[in-house]
Amino acid sequence: MAAVALAVLLGFVLHHRAANKAPADNRVVRCAVIGGMTMTGLWPEIAKRFEAETGYRCQLVATGPRPEIAQVFRAGKADLLTMHSGDITTDLVADGLAINMRPWTRNELSIVGPTDDPAHVRAMTNGAAALRAIAEAKARFVDFQGVGSRELAHNLWRAAGVEPKGDWVLKDETVSKFDILQFARSNHAYVIVGYIPARLGKMNPAGMEILVQGDPAMRRPFIVMEANPKRFPQANYAGARALSDFLLSPKAQQFLAEFGQKTTGRGPLFHPVQTATEDK
């Protein structure tokens, strides 16, 4: 009886292991992609070019905010993940879930403010100088608590040699990050936000204007990483690596430099990391 029970238990274990190790369709790459890339149409265009060149097929399994798509990746449901670099991505590598983390493109943040521009920063392309002008004018500035905006603001204030203190610096009291421009508008204030959502109207910027844009120091990197096959043996590691390499190829990088140029607004939506078009 004990031998039968042991055999049943062993069979269950072997079946469970086999199920976990069952290879995915080796021509399909399951992708978890930050929302900005799908919202702008960048990812579908990149995926189409990758598929035409390699014969792989990209399957978008998750798109949206960083924490949400990271959870999908942690659950072993994606072969490849791309999002802004930061603590979330570093933890995925540190926890042994992801490998081969590499930057492959950048997006840009911008300073948005009231259309009457009380600090006279319109068309400036130096973020630190613009913040210095805002401080000197004692114009209102919202300390937006979005991760990227907060980190960039800290760096720019330090470069400007200004400590942002005083009643002109407003605490971010929004519940949703998408309400930040409405909050800034109601307080006649400047704020640092992503260029993409501001330009595409995703933050309801009526009555506000993108005033400072085009500073390479105001760009944030996106990384790409692959599922660790030692932790996720069912993952399509070969396909994920092929896609990662494609994103960093000269052809894809050149496409990044061109993408978005035909839409309205100043400057591209994304920036390459390796081509000669990258600002030094």
C-alpha positions in Angstrom: 0.0 0.0 0.0 2.8 2.3 0.9 4.6 1.5 -2.3 1.4 2.4 -4.3 1.0 5.7 -2.5 4.7 6.5 -3.1 4.3 5.7 -6.8 1.2 7.9 -7.1 3.0 10.7 -5.3 6.1 10.3 -7.5 3.9 10.3 -10.6 2.2 13.5 -9.5 5.5 15.2 -8.8 6.9 14.2 -12.2 3.8 15.3 -14.0 3.9 18.7 -12.2 7.5 19.2 -13.1 6.9 18.2 -16.7 4.0 20.7 -16.9 6.2 23.5 -15.5 9.0 22.7 -17.9 6.8 22.3 -21.0 8.3 24.6 -23.6 6.1 27.4 -24.9 5.5 27.7 -28.6 9.1 28.6 -29.7 7.9 31.0 -32.4 5.8 33.1 -30.0 7.4 35.7 -27.7 5.1 36.7 -24.8 5.7 40.4 -24.1 4.9 42.7 -21.1 5.1 46.3 -22.3 4.8 49.6 -20.5 1.6 51.5 -21.4 3.3 54.4 -23.1 4.7 52.2 -25.8 1.4 50.7 -26.7 -0.5 54.0 -26.3 1.7 55.8 -28.8 1.7 52.9 -31.3 5.5 52.4 -31.0 5.3 48.8 -29.8 3.0 47.5 -32.6 5.3 49.0 -35.1 8.4 47.5 -33.5 6.8 44.1 -33.2 5.7 44.2 -36.8 9.3 44.8 -37.9 10.7 42.1 -35.7 8.2 39.6 -36.9 8.9 40.3 -40.6 12.6 40.0 -40.1 12.7 36.9 -37.9 9.5 34.9 -38.3 8.8 35.1 -34.6 5.4 36.3 -33.4 5.0 38.8 -30.6 2.1 38.2 -28.2 1.2 41.2 -26.0 0.2 39.6 -22.7 0.3 42.7 -20.5 0.5 46.5 -21.0 -0.1 49.3 -18.5 1.6 50.7 -15.4 5.0 49.3 -14.2 3.7 47.5 -11.1 1.0 45.7 -13.0 3.1 44.4 -15.8 5.9 43.5 -13.4 3.5 41.2 -11.6 2.7 39.4 -14.8 6.4 38.9 -15.4 6.9 37.6 -11.8 4.1 35.1 -12.4 6.1 33.6 -15.3 3.5 34.7 -17.9 5.9 36.8 -20.0 9.1 36.0 -21.8 10.2 39.6 -22.2 9.5 42.8 -20.2 10.2 46.4 -21.2 9.5 49.4 -18.9 11.3 52.4 -17.3 14.4 51.4 -15.3 14.1 51.7 -11.5 13.7 49.7 -8.3 11.1 47.4 -9.8 13.3 46.3 -12.7 16.4 46.0 -10.4 14.5 43.8 -8.0 13.4 41.5 -10.8 17.1 40.9 -11.6 18.1 40.7 -7.9 15.4 38.1 -7.2 16.7 36.0 -10.0 13.6 36.3 -12.2 15.1 38.3 -15.0 18.4 38.4 -16.9 20.2 40.5 -19.5 18.7 43.9 -18.5 19.7 46.5 -21.1 18.6 50.1 -21.9 17.2 50.3 -25.4 15.4 53.7 -25.7 14.5 56.8 -23.8 11.5 59.0 -23.4 11.5 62.6 -22.2 9.9 64.6 -19.4 8.9 68.2 -19.9 7.9 71.2 -17.9 4.3 72.1 -18.3 2.9 75.4 -17.1 0.2 78.1 -17.4 -0.2 79.5 -20.9 0.6 83.0 -19.6 4.0 81.6 -18.4 4.7 83.9 -15.4 8.4 82.8 -15.2 9.0 83.3 -18.9 10.5 79.8 -19.6 8.6 79.1 -22.9 10.9 77.4 -25.5 13.8 76.9 -23.1 15.7 73.7 -23.7 17.6 73.6 -20.4 15.5 72.1 -17.6 17.8 73.3 -14.7 17.8 76.9 -16.1 14.1 76.8 -16.4 13.6 75.7 -12.8 16.0 78.4 -11.7 13.9 81.0 -13.5 10.7 79.6 -11.9 12.3 79.9 -8.4 13.6 83.4 -9.0 10.1 84.5 -10.1 8.6 82.7 -7.1 6.1 81.2 -9.6 4.2 78.3 -8.2 5.6 74.8 -8.8 4.0 71.5 -8.0 6.2 68.8 -6.5 4.7 66.0 -8.4 5.2 62.6 -6.7 5.3 60.5 -9.9 8.5 58.4 -9.6 10.2 59.7 -12.8 9.2 63.3 -12.2 10.3 63.3 -8.6 13.8 61.8 -9.5 14.3 64.2 -12.4 13.2 67.3 -10.4 15.7 66.4 -7.7 18.5 66.2 -10.2 17.5 69.4 -12.0 17.1 71.4 -8.7 20.5 70.3 -7.7 22.0 71.3 -11.1 20.2 74.6 -10.8 21.8 75.3 -7.4 18.3 75.9 -5.9 16.7 74.4 -2.9 12.9 74.3 -3.6 11.5 75.7 -0.5 8.8 78.3 0.2 5.1 78.8 -0.2 5.6 78.8 -4.0 6.4 75.0 -3.9 3.1 73.1 -3.7 2.6 69.6 -2.4 1.1 67.2 -4.8 -2.4 66.4 -3.4 -3.7 64.4 -6.3 -5.1 60.8 -6.0 -4.3 59.8 -9.6 -1.2 60.9 -11.5 -3.5 61.7 -14.4 -5.0 64.5 -12.4 -1.7 66.3 -11.9 -2.1 68.8 -14.8 -5.6 69.7 -13.6 -4.2 70.3 -10.1 -1.4 72.4 -11.5 -3.8 74.4 -13.6 -6.1 75.1 -10.6 -3.1 76.5 -8.8 -1.6 78.4 -11.7 1.6 76.3 -11.3 4.3 74.6 -13.3 5.0 70.9 -13.0 7.3 68.2 -14.5 5.5 65.5 -16.3 6.1 63.0 -19.1 6.2 64.5 -22.5 4.2 61.7 -24.1 1.1 61.9 -21.9 1.1 65.7 -21.9 1.5 65.8 -25.7 -1.1 63.2 -26.4 -3.7 64.7 -24.0 -3.7 61.8 -21.6 -3.5 64.1 -18.6 -6.2 66.6 -19.6 -3.8 69.5 -20.2 -6.4 72.1 -21.4 -5.3 75.5 -20.2 -1.7 74.2 -19.7 1.1 74.2 -22.2 4.3 72.2 -22.7 6.8 75.0 -22.2 10.2 73.4 -21.7 11.2 70.4 -23.8 14.3 69.1 -25.7 16.8 68.8 -22.8 18.8 65.5 -23.1 19.2 65.7 -19.3 15.4 65.3 -19.0 15.3 61.8 -20.6 14.6 58.5 -18.8 15.8 55.1 -20.0 13.6 52.2 -20.8 15.1 48.7 -20.3 14.4 45.4 -21.8 14.9 42.1 -19.9 14.3 38.4 -20.5 12.8 35.8 -18.2 15.5 33.7 -16.5 15.2 30.2 -17.9 16.5 28.7 -14.7 13.5 30.1 -12.9 11.0 29.8 -15.8 12.0 26.8 -17.8 8.8 27.1 -19.9 9.8 30.6 -21.1 10.8 31.1 -24.7 14.2 32.4 -23.8 15.6 32.2 -27.4 12.7 34.3 -28.8 13.0 36.8 -26.0 16.7 37.2 -26.6 16.2 37.6 -30.3 13.7 40.4 -29.6 16.0 42.1 -27.1 18.8 42.0 -29.6 16.5 43.4 -32.3 15.5 46.3 -30.1 19.2 47.3 -29.9 20.0 46.7 -33.5 20.9 49.7 -35.7 17.7 49.2 -37.8 15.4 49.4 -34.7 17.4 52.3 -33.2 17.1 54.2 -36.5 13.4 53.6 -36.5 13.2 55.1 -32.9 14.9 58.2 -34.2 12.2 58.6 -36.9 9.1 57.5 -34.9 6.8 60.2 -33.9 8.4 62.9 -36.2 5.3 62.9 -38.4 2.9 63.7 -35.6 2.2 67.2 -34.2 4.4 68.7 -31.6 8.1 69.3 -31.2 10.6 66.5 -31.1 10.3 62.7 -31.2 8.4 60.6 -28.6 11.3 58.2 -28.1 15.0 58.5 -28.4 17.6 55.9 -29.5 20.5 54.9 -27.2 23.2 53.8 -29.7 22.9 55.6 -33.0 24.8 58.7 -34.2 21.6 60.7 -33.8 21.7 60.4 -30.0 22.8 63.6 -28.4 26.2 63.6 -26.8 
